Amino acid sequence: MKTLKFAMAVAFVAGAAVAAVAADKTINQKGKVFSQTEITVKKGEPVNFLNDDNIVHNVMSTTTGNEFNVGAAKPGTVTPVTFKAAGDVRVICAIHPSMKMVVKVTD
């Protein structure tokens, strides 16, 4: 009985870890491009911007209600951004303006 309880506890913890990873929204920056050109998130859900490149990036948006500027992010930096208003958010790198993506924020 003790073994069964332990196995169930391990399965529960492993399942919770998988659910947490599945909910994680990470956008990589490498080769002067974002890993995705468009994603959808719920309002209040964070998106992690990971500079997976060997150069500095500056992810930002001036979209009303979801303005942000992470500043100069060195290689290896992960910066979470939470979107507060529903709608399409245009995201760019202020250093490399050809880097563009859209975050669709839903209620």
N, C-alpha and C positions, 0 to 999 in steps of 0.2 A: 504494500500500500504506500509506503514511504517513497519507493522508486516511482510509482505512478504519479504522485503529487509533484515530485521533483521534475519529471518529464513534462507534466502539464505546465508547470511554472516556466520552464525553459522555453517551451513552445510559445507561451503567451508573450514572454519577453522578446523572443525572436520575431514574432509577428508584429509587435509594437515597433520594433526597430525597422522592419521592412516598410510599415505604413509611414513612419517618419521620413524615411529616405524617399519613398514614392511621392510624398507631398512636397519635397524640396524642389524649388524652381531655381536652377542655376544657369546663368548665361555666361559662357566662356568668351574671352576676347583673345584671339590668336590670329596672327597673320593679318592684322589690321581689319578683322571682321568679327562680328558677333556670331556665336554658334547657331543662333536662330534669328530669322528675320521677323518673326511674329510669335507671340505666346499669349495665352489667356490666363488671367488670374482673377481671384475674387478680391473685392475691395478689402483692404487691411491685410492681405496676404503678402509676405515679403518675397522679393526676388533677390537672389544673391548674384552680384556681378563679380566674376572671378577673372582677374587679369592673369591669364595663362600664357601671356606673350613675354617676349624678352625686352619690351619697351614700355614706357609709361603711357597710360590711357587716362582720360577724364570723361567718365560717363555722366550725362546730364540730360535734362529735359526742361523745356520752358512751357510745356502744355499746362494751361490754366487748371488749377486744382491739384496738379501732380508735379509741381516744379521741384527739381532737385539738381544738385551738382555735387558729385562725390569728391571733386578735386583731383589732384594728380595722384593716381594710384600706381604704385610701383609693381613690378612683376611679382606674382604670388599673393597679391592683396585680394581679399574677398570683402566686398562691401554690400551689406543688405540694404535694400530700398523697399519701403512700404508705400503702396499706392492708396491714396485716401479717397479719390473720387472716381466714379464710374466713367468710362469712355475710352477712346483711343489715345494712348500716350506715345508721342514720338520721342524716341531716344536716340541720341547721337554720342559720338566721342568728340569733345570740344577740340581735341588736338588733331584728330583724323576725321574730318567731317564726312568722308565717304562711308564711314561706319554708321549705319542706320538700322533701326528696328522699330517695331510697334509692339507695345504692351496693351492688350485689350483688357480693360478692367471692368468686371461685371459686379452687380450688386449681390 
